[in-house]
Amino acid sequence: MSFKITTFGTKPAPSVDVYSSRGPSNSCPFVLKPDITAPGTSILAAWPPNLEVALFGSQNLFSNFNLLTGTSMACPHVAGVGALLKGTHPDWSPAAIRSAIMTTSDIFDNTKKLIKDIADDYKPASPLALGSGHVNPNDALDPGLVYDVGVQDYVNLLCALNFTQQNITIITRSSSNNCSKPSLDLNYPSFIAFFSGNGSSNESRVIWEFQRTVTNVGEGQTIYNASVTPIKGFNVSITPSKLVFKEKNEKLSYKLRIEGPSIEGFGYLTWTDVKHVVRSPIVVTTTTLNFNF
């Protein structure tokens, strides 16, 4: 007889497991998914005591706990972090909490290399597999900047996705929805650009532009500078590349522009001040958009 044991110091860790959900989203591909990665493999979880945990010979074994694996195990980790953030920052919106979790997550494993994707032959994981990174609860408590989203922002997105007024009313529980400014560019802490074509170097370069607004949730006056991980074949620019905040809760906006051929790649936009690192994934993909609104 042998028993499963807990081992420590496994390297490299963490990594994206083969069962993990991957993007882009079929229902809304213009918002990069997934958002985040969290522990989900061999998680010690509560278990109904009347259901067997295992079969040993002809005997059913029962327990109040079981080792479970799946995205259903990762989700409670993130939900718990969200609850902790709400307790610490009761005035934050769900979007602000999501932003804090995403922009402070880790993209490096315990060997200080990019987190790997087991399903992709242990190559560095794309944000379409990893999301923004692996959740880091302590850093999420003090993200520096957040990408907030209001009800009208979501309505603008639904309008751009050609949802009917009846559909939108069901979602918002309001009959007064304004569709005068439809937009697929949600104020999200990530970016995904779709390029079509065969990647020929002779074809014209394509441009995608994104508008974002960030809120300073830090101590007060601060200056953030932008840096972008190079994406081979693409020119990524940020305007302005410096954000000067004069006070807490001040909002400032910037534009991200991607110019390049029809090839795939990914990188990161990072805003930094003397204390905070605010990172957002950028994905360029030629994946065919196949969705129905």
MOQUIPE-V946036 format. One record per pair of residues at least 6 apart in sequence whose ideal C-beta (glycine too) atoms are under 7 Angstrom apart, sorted by sequence separation. I is the first residue (numbers start at 1). J is the second residue. If there is no record, write none. Layout:
BEGIN
I&J  I&J
END
This chain:
BEGIN
25&31  47&53  86&92  108&114  109&115  116&122  117&123  169&175  197&203  216&222  54&61  85&92  107&114  108&115  116&123  245&252  270&277  271&278  25&33  52&60  53&61  107&115  116&124  117&125  169&177  228&236  270&278  23&32  24&33  52&61  53&62  116&125  168&177  243&252  270&279  23&33  52&62  53&63  114&124  115&125  158&168  228&238  23&34  86&97  195&206  243&254  268&279  269&280  85&97  117&129  165&177  226&238  268&280  21&34  49&62  53&66  155&168  158&171  256&269  268&281  269&282  240&254  268&282  49&64  82&97  85&100  115&130  193&208  226&241  239&254  266&281  267&282  47&63  225&241  238&254  239&255  266&282  47&64  155&172  225&242  266&283  46&64  47&65  238&256  266&284  46&65  47&66  82&101  115&134  191&210  223&242  224&243  265&284  45&65  81&101  159&179  236&256  237&257  264&284  16&37  44&65  45&66  151&172  223&244  264&285  155&177  160&182  236&258  264&286  17&40  44&67  45&68  78&101  155&178  159&182  160&183  222&245  263&286  17&41  43&67  160&184  221&245  234&258  235&259  260&284  262&286  42&67  43&68  156&181  185&210  187&212  221&246  234&259  235&260  43&69  107&133  152&178  156&182  157&183  185&211  187&213  221&247  234&260  258&284  42&69  105&132  106&133  156&183  157&184  220&247  233&260  41&69  45&73  105&133  106&134  220&248  233&261  243&271  40&69  103&132  105&134  157&186  216&245  219&248  40&70  43&73  102&132  105&135  106&136  218&248  233&263  40&71  105&136  217&248  234&265  236&267  238&269  104&136  216&248  233&265  40&73  153&186  216&249  232&265  40&74  101&135  153&187  215&249  216&250  231&265  39&74  104&139  231&266  38&74  104&140  215&251  231&267  149&186  230&267  39&77  149&187  213&251  214&252  229&267  38&77  101&140  104&143  148&187  228&267  229&268  38&78  100&140  103&143  147&187  213&253  147&188  212&253  228&269  36&78  147&189  211&253  212&254  100&143  226&269  227&270  99&143  211&255  212&256  210&255  226&271  100&146  209&255  210&256  236&282  99&146  224&271  225&272  99&147  209&257  224&272  224&273  21&71  96&146  207&257  208&258  223&273  234&284  19&70  20&71  207&258  222&273  231&282  96&148  207&259  84&137  88&141  95&148  231&284  81&135  95&149  205&259  206&260  85&140  93&148  205&260  81&137  85&141  205&261  206&262  78&135  132&189  77&135  132&190  203&261  218&276  81&140  203&262  201&261  199&261  35&98  127&190  199&262  198&262  199&263  36&101  147&212  191&256  193&258  197&262  36&102  196&262  35&102  147&214  148&215  195&262  146&214  36&105  145&214  146&215  145&215  145&216  146&217  145&217  144&217  143&217  144&218  145&224  103&189  102&189  102&190  191&280  195&284  99&189  190&280  196&286  189&280  190&281  191&282  192&283  193&284  194&285  195&286  191&283  37&130  192&285  194&287  15&109  37&131  14&109  32&127  36&131  194&289  13&109  35&131  36&132  37&133  12&109  13&110  34&131  35&132  37&134  38&135  12&110  37&135  11&110  12&111  16&115  36&135  11&111  15&115  18&118  12&113  14&115  15&116  16&117  17&118  18&119  16&118  15&118  12&116  24&128  23&128  22&128  22&129  16&125  20&129  16&129  16&130  14&134  145&271  144&273  163&293  144&275  162&293  144&276  161&293  28&161  143&276  145&278  144&278  143&278  127&266  126&266  132&281  30&184  127&281  31&186  128&283  127&283  31&188  126&283  32&190  32&191  32&192  30&192  24&192  103&278  103&279  103&280  32&281  32&283  29&289  24&285  29&291  24&287  27&291  26&291
END
